[in-house]
Amino acid sequence: MKQKKIITFSIILVIAVLVGAFSINQYTIYVENKKIEAVETKARLEEEARIAEEARIKAEEEAKLKAEEAARLKAEEEARLKAEANKEIIQENTFYTGKKGAVVYDQYSGEQSEVTTIAPKTAIYVLTYIQDESGNTTFAEVSDQFDGTVLGYVPFDQLVKTPMDLIANPYEDADYTAFGKNEDFVDNPAVVVKGAYMTGNSAATSKLDTLIDLLDKTELNALVIDVKDDNGFLLFYSEAAEKYNPKANEHIYIKDMQAFMDKLKAHDIYLIARIVTFKSPLYARANPDKAIVYAGTSNLYSDSDGLLWASAHNRELWDYNIGVAQEAAKWGFNEIQFDYVRFPAISKKVNIDYRNPENESQTATIQKYLMHAYEELKPYNVYIAADVFGWAATSINDVGIGQHWEAVTNVVDYICPMMYPSHYGTNNFGLSVPDAFPYETIDRSLKDAFDRNTNVMTPARIRPWIQDFTAGWVKGHISYGAKEVGAQIKALEDNGIHEFLLWNAKNNYSEGAFKKIQ
C-alpha cells in the first residue's frame, strides 16, 4: 500500500513537472511572440510613416508642379493677351535685319562703339525711331522682341519690314504672305522620310517584293509610288478619272488596291502618292481644247519625249488631279506629292498658246493650284509636297516654268528640289561638271535653298531628290553607285537635312549606300 502511494505520488510529481515545464515553455513562446509582434508593429508603423511621408512629399511636389504649371500658363496667357492687345503696335514696329544682318551700336551719334551684330533675316522690335533734320529715319533703338531686352542702336537702312522684302524677283500676282498650314496629324505623324521611287509597273510585278525587302533591310522607310504617271496611267481605278478622263481607267496597274495597301502597311512603309500634274498626255489628247498648242494652230504641243501637256491654267484639270489625290488619301497614302507641277520648259523662240484666259503669270497659276489643292486635301489628313527643279533654289526667277521658289515653298508642307548633280550645267556652283561632284553640288544647292526659305514666313520643310543613276548623256559624267549616293546623303546630313528621296527610273537602288537595320 505504501509502495502504491509512492508510485502515485511520483506520477503526480512527474505530471506536475511536465505541466510546469509546458507552462514555462508556453510562456516563453508567448513572450517571444509578443516581442516579435512588437517589432512587427514598430516596423509596420515605421513603414506607414515612411509611406505617409513619401505621399506628403509627392503631394507637395505635385502641388508645386501644378502651381508652377499654372503660373506658366498664366504668364503665357498674360503674354498672349498683352501681345493681342498690342498686336497692331507689334506688327507696326517689328522689322527684320537685311541679307547681311545688322550692326548694333551703343549710341546713334558721336563716338559709337559696336555692341554686337544680328544675324541676317532676324526679327527685332523697334523701340525708338531716330530721325535726322530732314525727318528721315537714320537709326532705330531696338530690342530682341516686344517688351524684351534692349540691344542698342541699328542703322535703319539695315532693316526691312518683312522677309518678303528680300525676295530678289517677286511676282506681282503671287502671294508671299503667311499661309495657313496644317499641324502634324495625330493619326498620320510626320516621319523623317528616306524614300525610293517606284513606278506603277514595279508596283504590279515582283519588283515590289524586291523593294520591300530593300526597305526591310536598310534605313529606307518610304516609297514614292506613281498614282498618276508621266503617261497619265493610274495606279488604281479612279472615280475622278471616270468623270474627267475616262480613258485613264483603261490603264490601271493595281486591280486589288486593298491587298496592295495592306501588304505595304504590314511593313510599316510611309507611302507617298506621286501625281504627275500638268504633263497629262491622256487628258490632253481627250481634251485638245484644254491642251497647250502651237500658237495660231490646233497642233498639240509635245515635249522632247513626245508627251503632250495640258494647260496648267485649266481649272478642270486641277479638279481631276486633286480628285485622284483625294482617292489616294482615302486608300491610306500618307502624303500627296505633285510632280511636274509646272509648265513645260520651252524655248522663248517657240510661239506657244498656253490657253491662259485669266492672263495669270505662270508663277501665280502654279501657286494658286497648290493652294487650292492644299485646302481641298485638308480634310484627308495628308501632307502636301511639290517637286521643283533643283535650280529653282538658285535662280531668282521662276526658271521659265512657273516654279518660283518662294511662291512654292510658302504653300506646301514639303518642297522637294530635284538636286540631281547631272541636272546642273557646266560651271554651275563653280563646278566644271557638277555630275562629277555629288557632295559639292548638293551642298551648294542646299545653301541656296536654305537662304530662299528664309524669305517667307511659312516655308516648307526641304526634302531633296537625289541621284541614284548614271547620267551617260552628260559629258564628263561619272558612274553612280553606293559611293556617290553616300556622298549626296552626307552633304545633306552635314547641312542638317536627314531626309531624302532616291530617283532611279528603273527602280534599281544602290543598297550599299544605306545603313543596315540589325
Rosetta blueprint (number, residue, H / E / L):
1 M L
2 K H
3 Q H
4 K H
5 K H
6 I H
7 I H
8 T H
9 F H
10 S H
11 I H
12 I H
13 L H
14 V H
15 I H
16 A H
17 V H
18 L H
19 V H
20 G H
21 A H
22 F H
23 S H
24 I H
25 N H
26 Q H
27 Y H
28 T H
29 I H
30 Y H
31 V H
32 E H
33 N H
34 K H
35 K H
36 I H
37 E H
38 A H
39 V H
40 E H
41 T H
42 K H
43 A H
44 R H
45 L H
46 E H
47 E H
48 E H
49 A H
50 R H
51 I H
52 A H
53 E H
54 E H
55 A H
56 R H
57 I H
58 K H
59 A H
60 E H
61 E H
62 E H
63 A H
64 K H
65 L H
66 K H
67 A H
68 E H
69 E H
70 A H
71 A H
72 R H
73 L H
74 K H
75 A H
76 E H
77 E H
78 E H
79 A H
80 R H
81 L H
82 K H
83 A H
84 E H
85 A H
86 N L
87 K H
88 E H
89 I H
90 I H
91 Q H
92 E H
93 N H
94 T E
95 F E
96 Y E
97 T E
98 G E
99 K L
100 K L
101 G E
102 A E
103 V E
104 V E
105 Y E
106 D L
107 Q L
108 Y L
109 S L
110 G L
111 E L
112 Q L
113 S L
114 E E
115 V E
116 T E
117 T E
118 I E
119 A L
120 P L
121 K L
122 T L
123 A E
124 I E
125 Y E
126 V E
127 L E
128 T E
129 Y E
130 I E
131 Q E
132 D L
133 E L
134 S L
135 G L
136 N L
137 T E
138 T E
139 F E
140 A E
141 E E
142 V E
143 S E
144 D L
145 Q L
146 F L
147 D L
148 G L
149 T L
150 V E
151 L E
152 G E
153 Y E
154 V E
155 P E
156 F H
157 D H
158 Q H
159 L E
160 V E
161 K L
162 T L
163 P H
164 M H
165 D H
166 L H
167 I L
168 A L
169 N L
170 P L
171 Y L
172 E L
173 D L
174 A L
175 D L
176 Y L
177 T L
178 A L
179 F L
180 G L
181 K L
182 N L
183 E L
184 D L
185 F E
186 V L
187 D L
188 N E
189 P L
190 A L
191 V L
192 V L
193 V L
194 K E
195 G E
196 A E
197 Y E
198 M E
199 T L
200 G H
201 N H
202 S H
203 A H
204 A L
205 T L
206 S L
207 K H
208 L H
209 D H
210 T H
211 L H
212 I H
213 D H
214 L H
215 L H
216 D H
217 K H
218 T E
219 E L
220 L L
221 N L
222 A E
223 L E
224 V E
225 I E
226 D E
227 V E
228 K E
229 D L
230 D L
231 N L
232 G L
233 F L
234 L E
235 L L
236 F L
237 Y L
238 S L
239 E H
240 A H
241 A H
242 E H
243 K H
244 Y H
245 N L
246 P H
247 K H
248 A H
249 N H
250 E H
251 H L
252 I E
253 Y L
254 I L
255 K L
256 D L
257 M H
258 Q H
259 A H
260 F H
261 M H
262 D H
263 K H
264 L H
265 K H
266 A H
267 H L
268 D L
269 I L
270 Y E
271 L E
272 I E
273 A E
274 R E
275 I E
276 V E
277 T L
278 F L
279 K L
280 S L
281 P H
282 L H
283 Y H
284 A H
285 R H
286 A H
287 N L
288 P H
289 D H
290 K H
291 A E
292 I L
293 V E
294 Y E
295 A L
296 G L
297 T L
298 S L
299 N L
300 L E
301 Y L
302 S E
303 D L
304 S L
305 D L
306 G L
307 L L
308 L E
309 W L
310 A E
311 S L
312 A L
313 H L
314 N L
315 R H
316 E H
317 L H
318 W H
319 D H
320 Y H
321 N H
322 I H
323 G H
324 V H
325 A H
326 Q H
327 E H
328 A H
329 A H
330 K H
331 W H
332 G L
333 F L
334 N L
335 E E
336 I E
337 Q E
338 F E
339 D E
340 Y L
341 V L
342 R L
343 F L
344 P L
345 A L
346 I L
347 S L
348 K L
349 K L
350 V L
351 N L
352 I E
353 D E
354 Y L
355 R L
356 N L
357 P L
358 E L
359 N L
360 E L
361 S L
362 Q H
363 T H
364 A H
365 T H
366 I H
367 Q H
368 K H
369 Y H
370 L H
371 M H
372 H H
373 A H
374 Y H
375 E H
376 E H
377 L H
378 K H
379 P H
380 Y H
381 N L
382 V L
383 Y E
384 I E
385 A E
386 A E
387 D E
388 V E
389 F E
390 G H
391 W H
392 A H
393 A H
394 T L
395 S L
396 I L
397 N L
398 D L
399 V L
400 G L
401 I L
402 G L
403 Q L
404 H L
405 W H
406 E H
407 A H
408 V H
409 T H
410 N L
411 V L
412 V L
413 D L
414 Y E
415 I E
416 C E
417 P E
418 M E
419 M L
420 Y L
421 P H
422 S H
423 H H
424 Y L
425 G L
426 T L
427 N L
428 N H
429 F H
430 G H
431 L L
432 S L
433 V L
434 P H
435 D H
436 A H
437 F L
438 P H
439 Y H
440 E H
441 T H
442 I H
443 D H
444 R H
445 S H
446 L H
447 K H
448 D H
449 A H
450 F H
451 D H
452 R H
453 N H
454 T L
455 N L
456 V L
457 M L
458 T L
459 P L
460 A L
461 R E
462 I E
463 R L
464 P L
465 W E
466 I E
467 Q E
468 D L
469 F L
470 T L
471 A L
472 G L
473 W L
474 V L
475 K L
476 G L
477 H L
478 I L
479 S L
480 Y L
481 G L
482 A H
483 K H
484 E H
485 V H
486 G H
487 A H
488 Q H
489 I H
490 K H
491 A H
492 L H
493 E H
494 D H
495 N L
496 G L
497 I L
498 H L
499 E L
500 F E
501 L E
502 L E
503 W E
504 N L
505 A L
506 K L
507 N L
508 N L
509 Y L
510 S L
511 E H
512 G H
513 A H
514 F L
515 K L
516 K E
517 I L
518 Q L
